[in-house]
Amino acid sequence: SITVVTEKLLDDRNLTTLKESLSQTGGVAFLAAEGGDEDIRLRGFSLQGTGDIFIDGMRDPAFYERDSFNWDRLELLRGSASMLFGRGSTGGAVNQVAKQPSLRNFREFALTGGSSGNARVLADLNFATTDTSALRINGMFNKSDGYGYGVDKYGIAPSLRFGISSANDFTVGV
């Protein structure tokens, strides 16, 4: 089975990390692991240990906190990951799908604040540069004291897309 966590759900529930996003779906558990990280388990099998976390279909086996500021959606596949990706566990796979430039001009900004000095600023800017190309820049700044456990992070994700709605559509980005 497949579960999709959409951008609207991410925004509506203010889900900022992979862990928060996956906790909205069934069959996912979080266990303590070495180094203070948490092991994400899908149907009892470790996602990070087997390398079943992807960004736009490419393996992302690194251990780091993944932020949702540049996600269009999060796809959760339950079942053998090898049926789509050639190898993996029987638990399933998670695919983080990045936002893509479009031919529509828009600018979106979001500011979130909370207790313990928590502040988060998001920017999503899209510019149609020609009839078939566009530039999109997503940015994030997050600062929080976290009651002694600080969560300070920032990110920028620019992408340039050429040949939109043509046979030669390709994207260059981070």
N, CA, C and O of each residue as an XYZ file, in Angstrom:
696
protein
N       0.839     -1.183      0.000
C       0.000      0.000      0.000
C       0.883      1.244      0.000
O       2.045      1.195      0.401
N       0.320      2.345     -0.451
C       1.049      3.608     -0.541
C       0.281      4.678      0.219
O      -0.937      4.793      0.082
N       0.993      5.458      1.018
C       0.430      6.613      1.707
C       1.196      7.840      1.248
O       2.425      7.820      1.191
N       0.481      8.907      0.922
C       1.106     10.148      0.494
C       0.751     11.238      1.504
O      -0.422     11.514      1.754
N       1.783     11.850      2.077
C       1.609     13.000      2.963
C       1.819     14.222      2.074
O       2.939     14.498      1.646
N       0.738     14.954      1.799
C       0.784     16.059      0.850
C       1.366     17.329      1.478
O       1.488     17.440      2.698
N       1.723     18.286      0.607
C       2.238     19.577      1.078
C       1.188     20.289      1.929
O       1.531     20.952      2.909
N      -0.077     20.158      1.566
C      -1.147     20.789      2.340
C      -1.194     20.235      3.756
O      -1.332     21.001      4.710
N      -1.083     18.920      3.911
C      -1.076     18.316      5.240
C       0.163     18.757      6.019
O       0.073     19.052      7.211
N       1.329     18.804      5.347
C       2.557     19.265      6.004
C       2.376     20.687      6.534
O       2.774     20.986      7.660
N       1.774     21.563      5.723
C       1.560     22.957      6.128
C       0.491     23.073      7.203
O       0.684     23.777      8.194
N      -0.643     22.384      7.018
C      -1.759     22.486      7.967
C      -1.378     22.019      9.363
O      -1.817     22.605     10.352
N      -0.572     20.980      9.453
C      -0.196     20.433     10.766
C       1.177     20.902     11.227
O       1.654     20.490     12.285
N       1.822     21.774     10.426
C       3.145     22.322     10.747
C       4.157     21.203     11.004
O       4.880     21.217     12.000
N       4.194     20.241     10.092
C       5.114     19.113     10.193
C       6.441     19.538      9.565
O       6.493     19.816      8.366
N       7.500     19.593     10.348
C       8.763     20.152      9.859
C       9.867     19.120      9.668
O      10.895     19.441      9.072
N       9.691     17.903     10.148
C      10.742     16.890     10.027
C      10.166     15.589      9.473
O       8.952     15.392      9.425
N      11.065     14.719      9.061
C      10.664     13.402      8.565
C       9.944     12.625      9.664
O       8.935     11.971      9.404
N      10.455     12.695     10.873
C       9.837     11.968     11.987
C       8.409     12.438     12.232
O       7.504     11.615     12.376
N       8.195     13.760     12.282
C       6.844     14.275     12.503
C       5.905     13.859     11.374
O       4.749     13.513     11.614
N       6.408     13.894     10.150
C       5.586     13.537      8.993
C       5.218     12.062      8.994
O       4.073     11.702      8.719
N       6.189     11.209      9.304
C       5.915      9.772      9.326
C       5.021      9.368     10.493
O       4.325      8.355     10.417
N       5.032     10.150     11.570
C       4.180      9.814     12.714
C       2.695     10.004     12.371
O       1.834      9.559     13.130
N       2.382     10.654     11.247
C       1.005     10.840     10.796
C       0.482      9.617     10.036
O      -0.689      9.573      9.658
N       1.343      8.633      9.816
C       0.963      7.449      9.055
C       0.998      6.213      9.948
O       1.646      6.225     10.995
N       0.313      5.160      9.550
C       0.288      3.931     10.324
C       1.463      3.018      9.990
O       2.037      3.102      8.904
N       1.812      2.151     10.926
C       2.850      1.153     10.689
C       4.264      1.646     10.892
O       5.211      0.929     10.570
N       4.442      2.868     11.425
C       5.769      3.438     11.638
C       6.028      3.536     13.132
O       5.175      3.997     13.890
N       7.215      3.097     13.553
C       7.622      3.190     14.960
C       8.999      3.840     15.035
O       9.776      3.778     14.082
N       9.295      4.458     16.167
C      10.568      5.129     16.381
C      11.226      4.523     17.614
O      10.631      4.481     18.691
N      12.473      4.049     17.445
C      13.217      3.420     18.528
C      14.497      4.189     18.777
O      15.057      4.782     17.855
N      14.967      4.184     20.014
C      16.229      4.850     20.336
C      17.375      4.106     19.667
O      17.393      2.876     19.629
N      18.340      4.872     19.135
C      19.494      4.272     18.459
C      20.764      4.912     18.991
O      20.704      5.830     19.809
N      21.903      4.435     18.536
C      23.188      4.964     18.961
C      23.338      6.430     18.572
O      22.796      6.860     17.554
N      24.067      7.198     19.370
C      24.384      8.578     19.037
C      23.240      9.554     19.214
O      23.311     10.670     18.699
N      22.197      9.178     19.919
C      21.080     10.067     20.157
C      20.076     10.140     19.018
O      19.056     10.818     19.144
N      20.338      9.460     17.915
C      19.395      9.445     16.800
C      18.283      8.455     17.093
O      18.381      7.644     18.013
N      17.238      8.532     16.307
C      16.161      7.575     16.435
C      16.114      6.712     15.197
O      16.277      7.192     14.075
N      15.891      5.433     15.419
C      15.769      4.482     14.325
C      14.307      4.462     13.890
O      13.414      4.199     14.695
N      14.074      4.740     12.623
C      12.718      4.734     12.079
C      12.444      3.336     11.543
O      13.202      2.815     10.726
N      11.349      2.732     12.013
C      11.011      1.382     11.587
C       9.651      1.373     10.919
O       8.674      1.914     11.436
N       9.613      0.740      9.751
C       8.380      0.585      9.000
C       8.038     -0.892      8.961
O       8.796     -1.707      8.435
N       6.901     -1.221      9.517
C       6.463     -2.619      9.625
C       7.530     -3.477     10.305
O       7.688     -4.652      9.974
N       8.270     -2.883     11.267
C       9.261     -3.619     12.041
C      10.659     -3.617     11.468
O      11.575     -4.121     12.119
N      10.868     -3.075     10.282
C      12.182     -3.075      9.635
C      12.757     -1.664      9.615
O      12.034     -0.701      9.361
N      14.037     -1.540      9.880
C      14.706     -0.247      9.931
C      14.804      0.377      8.537
O      15.279     -0.256      7.595
N      14.343      1.638      8.418
C      14.446      2.351      7.144
C      15.866      2.834      6.895
O      16.392      2.668      5.795
N      16.494      3.431      7.908
C      17.825      3.988      7.722
C      18.893      2.904      7.638
O      19.856      3.033      6.883
N      18.724      1.853      8.401
C      19.704      0.774      8.398
C      19.783      0.052      7.060
O      20.845     -0.441      6.679
N      18.667     -0.012      6.350
C      18.642     -0.693      5.051
C      18.735      0.274      3.875
O      18.745     -0.153      2.720
N      18.804      1.571      4.160
C      18.921      2.555      3.088
C      17.649      2.738      2.292
O      17.703      2.970      1.084
N      16.504      2.636      2.948
C      15.219      2.732      2.260
C      14.590      4.115      2.375
O      13.366      4.244      2.383
N      15.424      5.147      2.465
C      14.956      6.532      2.434
C      15.502      7.150      1.159
O      16.693      7.037      0.868
N      14.629      7.806      0.394
C      14.989      8.333     -0.919
C      14.617      9.804     -1.030
O      13.707     10.276     -0.348
N      15.328     10.527     -1.896
C      14.958     11.886     -2.305
C      14.763     11.835     -3.810
O      15.699     11.562     -4.562
N      13.555     12.098     -4.234
C      13.209     12.045     -5.661
C      13.650     10.728     -6.310
O      14.138     10.719     -7.440
N      13.476      9.631     -5.596
C      13.782      8.315     -6.139
C      15.243      7.895     -6.046
O      15.585      6.789     -6.465
N      16.112      8.745     -5.508
C      17.537      8.395     -5.356
C      17.833      8.150     -3.885
O      17.384      8.895     -3.014
N      18.593      7.098     -3.623
C      18.882      6.680     -2.247
C      19.521      7.790     -1.424
O      20.436      8.466     -1.896
N      19.047      7.983     -0.200
C      19.558      8.979      0.744
C      19.824      8.279      2.082
O      19.037      8.419      3.018
N      20.923      7.531      2.176
C      21.152      6.728      3.373
C      21.790      7.469      4.542
O      21.993      6.869      5.597
N      22.111      8.745      4.393
C      22.816      9.477      5.450
C      21.934      9.649      6.679
O      20.708      9.702      6.579
N      22.580      9.734      7.845
C      21.875      9.957      9.103
C      21.925     11.445      9.421
O      22.954     11.952      9.865
N      20.835     12.134      9.198
C      20.717     13.542      9.546
C      19.235     13.865      9.669
O      18.384     13.097      9.218
N      18.933     14.998     10.280
C      17.542     15.399     10.422
C      17.053     16.002      9.113
O      17.599     16.997      8.638
N      16.042     15.406      8.543
C      15.508     15.862      7.271
C      14.369     16.849      7.519
O      13.423     16.542      8.244
N      14.463     18.032      6.913
C      13.450     19.067      7.089
C      12.503     19.069      5.893
O      12.900     18.723      4.781
N      11.257     19.456      6.122
C      10.220     19.369      5.092
C      10.061     20.640      4.264
O       9.145     20.703      3.443
N      10.896     21.643      4.434
C      10.670     22.931      3.781
C      10.682     22.860      2.252
O      10.083     23.716      1.602
N      11.350     21.861      1.660
C      11.415     21.762      0.201
C      10.653     20.547     -0.341
O      10.903     20.118     -1.467
N       9.742     20.001      0.434
C       8.990     18.824     -0.020
C       7.681     19.232     -0.684
O       6.951     20.087     -0.184
N       7.406     18.608     -1.805
C       6.089     18.701     -2.408
C       5.169     17.681     -1.745
O       3.990     17.941     -1.505
N       5.735     16.526     -1.460
C       4.996     15.468     -0.767
C       5.980     14.428     -0.236
O       7.153     14.418     -0.606
N       5.487     13.566      0.626
C       6.254     12.461      1.178
C       5.491     11.192      0.845
O       4.321     11.059      1.207
N       6.145     10.249      0.153
C       5.495      9.009     -0.260
C       6.001      7.862      0.603
O       7.209      7.689      0.767
N       5.096      7.097      1.142
C       5.429      5.966      2.001
C       4.898      4.694      1.359
O       3.688      4.516      1.220
N       5.813      3.811      0.967
C       5.460      2.536      0.342
C       5.605      1.435      1.381
O       6.683      1.241      1.943
N       4.518      0.718      1.633
C       4.579     -0.422      2.547
C       4.664     -1.690      1.708
O       3.862     -1.900      0.798
N       5.635     -2.523      2.021
C       5.855     -3.740      1.245
C       7.301     -3.791      0.815
O       8.098     -2.937      1.206
N       7.637     -4.745      0.044
C       9.027     -4.928     -0.353
C       9.528     -3.733     -1.162
O       9.004     -3.436     -2.236
N      10.549     -3.050     -0.638
C      11.120     -1.883     -1.321
C      11.841     -2.296     -2.595
O      11.991     -1.488     -3.511
N      12.284     -3.532     -2.661
C      13.046     -3.972     -3.824
C      12.204     -4.048     -5.090
O      12.752     -4.069     -6.192
N      10.867     -4.091     -4.951
C      10.044     -4.168     -6.156
C      10.113     -2.876     -6.971
O       9.843     -2.899     -8.172
N      10.467     -1.753     -6.347
C      10.619     -0.500     -7.081
C      12.068     -0.053     -7.216
O      12.440      0.543     -8.226
N      12.886     -0.335     -6.211
C      14.223      0.239     -6.157
C      15.357     -0.768     -6.319
O      16.526     -0.388     -6.239
N      15.040     -2.039     -6.545
C      16.078     -3.014     -6.827
C      16.687     -3.694     -5.625
O      17.254     -4.780     -5.750
N      16.583     -3.080     -4.469
C      17.051     -3.706     -3.241
C      16.370     -3.011     -2.079
O      15.771     -1.952     -2.264
N      16.445     -3.573     -0.900
C      15.840     -2.941      0.264
C      15.196     -3.967      1.159
O      15.291     -5.173      0.932
N      14.534     -3.456      2.192
C      13.929     -4.351      3.175
C      12.507     -4.713      2.773
O      11.970     -4.205      1.789
N      11.921     -5.586      3.546
C      10.535     -5.961      3.315
C       9.577     -4.981      3.960
O       8.372     -5.041      3.715
N      10.098     -4.075      4.784
C       9.233     -3.097      5.450
C       8.631     -2.097      4.488
O       7.433     -1.817      4.543
N       9.459     -1.555      3.605
C       8.975     -0.556      2.658
C      10.013      0.522      2.433
O      11.192      0.334      2.730
N       9.570      1.651      1.908
C      10.482      2.749      1.577
C       9.766      4.080      1.741
O       8.538      4.160      1.690
N      10.568      5.124      1.939
C      10.067      6.491      2.043
C      10.751      7.314      0.959
O      11.975      7.284      0.827
N       9.959      8.045      0.187
C      10.489      8.893     -0.872
C      10.078     10.340     -0.598
O       8.890     10.651     -0.515
N      11.074     11.222     -0.457
C      10.826     12.646     -0.264
C      10.830     13.303     -1.641
O      11.859     13.295     -2.317
N       9.717     13.866     -2.066
C       9.599     14.456     -3.396
C       9.752     15.972     -3.270
O       8.971     16.632     -2.584
N      10.771     16.513     -3.944
C      11.083     17.940     -3.858
C      10.117     18.779     -4.688
O       9.553     18.308     -5.676
N       9.938     20.021     -4.271
C       9.123     20.970     -5.025
C       9.800     21.270     -6.350
O      11.024     21.375     -6.416
N       9.006     21.409     -7.408
C       9.510     21.667     -8.751
C       9.059     23.042     -9.231
O       7.952     23.477     -8.917
N       9.911     23.728     -9.991
C       9.488     25.001    -10.583
C       8.322     24.794    -11.549
O       8.225     23.766    -12.218
N       7.440     25.796    -11.606
C       6.299     25.736    -12.523
C       6.215     27.052    -13.282
O       6.941     27.997    -12.974
N       5.341     27.116    -14.262
C       5.209     28.314    -15.097
C       4.305     29.373    -14.470
O       3.937     30.345    -15.130
N       3.951     29.193    -13.213
C       3.099     30.137    -12.497
C       3.969     30.950    -11.538
O       4.715     30.373    -10.746
N       3.886     32.272    -11.597
C       4.632     33.130    -10.673
C       3.909     33.196     -9.331
O       2.704     33.443     -9.283
N       4.644     32.974     -8.242
C       4.066     33.140     -6.909
C       5.173     33.361     -5.881
O       6.335     33.023     -6.103
N       4.777     33.933     -4.764
C       5.664     34.151     -3.638
C       4.881     33.831     -2.378
O       3.843     34.440     -2.116
N       5.372     32.881     -1.598
C       4.714     32.512     -0.350
C       5.709     32.649      0.790
O       6.867     32.248      0.678
N       5.235     33.221      1.887
C       6.053     33.384      3.077
C       5.259     32.884      4.269
O       4.040     33.043      4.323
N       5.948     32.285      5.216
C       5.293     31.817      6.435
C       6.198     32.101      7.624
O       7.417     31.947      7.552
N       5.580     32.517      8.712
C       6.294     32.794      9.951
C       5.574     32.069     11.072
O       4.367     32.233     11.251
N       6.310     31.272     11.821
C       5.753     30.530     12.940
C       6.552     30.882     14.186
O       7.781     30.929     14.147
N       5.859     31.126     15.283
C       6.526     31.420     16.551
C       5.891     30.627     17.663
O       4.754     30.167     17.552
N       6.637     30.473     18.733
C       6.106     29.723     19.863
C       6.904     29.970     21.124
O       7.763     30.851     21.169
N       6.622     29.201     22.126
C       7.313     29.344     23.406
C       8.766     28.902     23.289
O       9.156     28.268     22.309
N       9.540     29.235     24.273
C      10.955     28.865     24.349
C      11.769     29.440     23.191
O      12.701     28.801     22.704
N      11.413     30.647     22.755
C      12.181     31.304     21.708
C      12.107     30.618     20.359
O      13.043     30.710     19.564
N      11.006     29.930     20.089
C      10.858     29.197     18.825
C      10.423     30.143     17.718
O       9.414     30.834     17.855
N      11.180     30.182     16.612
C      10.820     30.983     15.444
C      11.207     30.213     14.186
O      12.275     29.605     14.118
N      10.326     30.250     13.195
C      10.572     29.566     11.931
C      10.053     30.452     10.801
O       8.908     30.903     10.824
N      10.911     30.692      9.817
C      10.558     31.512      8.668
C      10.748     30.657      7.415
O      11.787     30.021      7.238
N       9.725     30.651      6.544
C       9.781     29.911      5.291
C       9.511     30.856      4.128
O       8.699     31.775      4.240
N      10.193     30.627      3.021
C       9.947     31.380      1.794
C       9.895     30.395      0.634
O      10.735     29.500      0.538
N       8.919     30.557     -0.239
C       8.760     29.727     -1.433
C       8.493     30.683     -2.591
O       7.406     31.250     -2.698
N       9.491     30.861     -3.456
C       9.419     31.833     -4.544
C       9.546     31.118     -5.880
O      10.466     30.324     -6.077
N       8.630     31.396     -6.796
C       8.664     30.781     -8.120
C       8.560     31.878     -9.176
O       7.682     32.738     -9.109
N       9.463     31.835    -10.146
C       9.501     32.826    -11.214
C       9.531     32.107    -12.563
O      10.430     31.307    -12.823
N       8.544     32.395    -13.424
C       8.578     31.888    -14.797
C       9.551     32.774    -15.564
O       9.305     33.972    -15.709
N      10.646     32.212    -16.056
C      11.672     33.010    -16.727
C      11.429     33.121    -18.231
O      11.762     34.140    -18.835
N      10.854     32.084    -18.842
C      10.439     32.108    -20.253
C       9.134     31.322    -20.354
O       8.544     30.961    -19.336
N       8.684     31.059    -21.573
C       7.453     30.282    -21.769
C       7.616     28.819    -21.382
O       6.623     28.126    -21.161
N       8.868     28.333    -21.297
C       9.102     26.914    -20.991
C      10.119     26.695    -19.875
O      10.575     25.568    -19.679
N      10.485     27.743    -19.142
C      11.449     27.556    -18.042
C      11.049     28.385    -16.827
O      10.346     29.390    -16.943
N      11.509     27.945    -15.666
C      11.161     28.621    -14.422
C      12.250     28.389    -13.379
O      13.014     27.427    -13.454
N      12.300     29.288    -12.412
C      13.232     29.226    -11.285
C      12.414     29.189    -10.009
O      11.469     29.961     -9.846
N      12.778     28.286     -9.099
C      12.101     28.203     -7.803
C      13.147     28.199     -6.705
O      14.141     27.476     -6.778
N      12.915     29.009     -5.693
C      13.831     29.088     -4.549
C      13.019     28.883     -3.282
O      12.081     29.628     -3.002
N      13.393     27.860     -2.518
C      12.779     27.593     -1.220
C      13.812     27.847     -0.141
O      14.958     27.411     -0.255
N      13.411     28.547      0.900
C      14.332     28.841      1.991
C      13.675     28.631      3.331
O      12.455     28.726      3.462
N      14.497     28.342      4.336
C      14.000     28.090      5.674
C      15.038     28.549      6.695
O      16.239     28.357      6.505
N      14.558     29.158      7.780
C      15.391     29.493      8.931
C      14.604     29.100     10.161
O      13.446     29.489     10.313
N      15.228     28.327     11.048
C      14.568     27.828     12.252
C      15.481     28.064     13.445
O      16.655     27.693     13.419
N      14.936     28.683     14.495
C      15.714     28.915     15.719
C      14.823     28.594     16.904
O      13.680     29.044     16.983
N      15.363     27.811     17.822
C      14.596     27.439     18.999
C      15.532     27.072     20.136
O      16.530     26.382     19.930
N      15.209     27.534     21.336
C      15.978     27.145     22.512
C      15.652     25.711     22.898
O      16.522     24.976     23.364
N      14.413     25.318     22.706
C      13.999     23.940     22.962
C      14.170     23.507     24.400
O      14.419     22.332     24.670
N      14.038     24.456     25.341
C      14.200     24.176     26.767
C      15.542     23.505     27.050
O      15.613     22.498     27.753
N      16.602     24.086     26.488
C      17.951     23.581     26.720
C      18.510     22.751     25.585
O      19.717     22.515     25.528
N      17.655     22.303     24.679
C      18.098     21.522     23.531
C      17.788     22.329     22.285
O      16.690     22.238     21.736
N      18.751     23.115     21.839
C      18.538     24.034     20.731
C      18.360     23.340     19.396
O      19.012     22.337     19.106
N      17.461     23.893     18.582
C      17.235     23.395     17.233
C      17.397     24.594     16.294
O      16.417     25.235     15.916
N      18.636     24.884     15.928
C      18.933     25.982     15.022
C      19.352     25.392     13.686
O      20.312     24.626     13.617
N      18.637     25.745     12.627
C      18.959     25.217     11.302
C      18.473     26.196     10.243
O      17.604     27.032     10.488
N      19.053     26.068      9.072
C      18.644     26.886      7.938
C      18.887     26.090      6.669
O      19.673     25.143      6.658
N      18.209     26.480      5.605
C      18.392     25.772      4.345
C      17.901     26.600      3.179
O      17.022     27.449      3.320
N      18.481     26.338      2.039
C      18.038     26.964      0.795
C      18.097     25.902     -0.298
O      19.043     25.117     -0.372
N      17.068     25.894     -1.144
C      16.981     24.880     -2.196
C      16.551     25.552     -3.500
O      15.357     25.643     -3.786
N      17.517     26.022     -4.290
C      17.170     26.596     -5.593
C      17.062     25.507     -6.656
O      17.790     24.516     -6.605
N      16.164     25.683     -7.610
C      16.073     24.757     -8.737
C      15.622     25.516     -9.984
O      14.795     26.426     -9.919
N      16.181     25.120    -11.098
C      15.897     25.733    -12.393
C      15.412     24.630    -13.318
O      16.059     23.592    -13.456
N      14.272     24.861    -13.948
C      13.661     23.835    -14.800
C      13.521     24.374    -16.219
O      13.059     25.497    -16.425
N      13.923     23.566    -17.188
C      13.875     23.932    -18.600
C      12.946     22.995    -19.357
O      12.791     21.836    -18.972
N      12.338     23.471    -20.410
C      11.523     22.628    -21.275
C      10.247     22.134    -20.634
O       9.808     21.020    -20.916
N       9.641     22.937    -19.776
C       8.407     22.535    -19.099
C       7.321     22.275    -20.149
O       7.142     23.074    -21.068
N       6.613     21.184    -20.017
C       5.553     20.746    -20.936
C       6.088     20.399    -22.319
O       5.372     20.515    -23.313
N       7.332     19.978    -22.380
C       7.903     19.530    -23.662
C       8.538     18.167    -23.457
O       8.601     17.666    -22.335
N       8.998     17.580    -24.520
C       9.642     16.263    -24.446
C      10.991     16.330    -23.773
O      11.489     15.304    -23.310
N      11.606     17.506    -23.702
C      12.941     17.664    -23.125
C      12.890     18.419    -21.804
O      13.660     19.360    -21.609
N      12.023     18.039    -20.913
C      11.856     18.668    -19.601
C      12.947     18.162    -18.659
O      13.054     16.955    -18.441
N      13.767     19.069    -18.090
C      14.761     18.655    -17.093
C      14.958     19.752    -16.073
O      14.727     20.929    -16.350
N      15.390     19.352    -14.885
C      15.550     20.262    -13.750
C      16.964     20.171    -13.225
O      17.535     19.086    -13.117
N      17.526     21.332    -12.898
C      18.828     21.419    -12.251
C      18.591     22.055    -10.886
O      18.018     23.141    -10.800
N      19.022     21.396     -9.833
C      18.794     21.946     -8.494
C      19.591     21.220     -7.445
O      20.330     20.275     -7.721
N      19.416     21.689     -6.246
C      20.127     21.116     -5.104
C      19.208     20.200     -4.349
O      19.611     19.611     -3.345
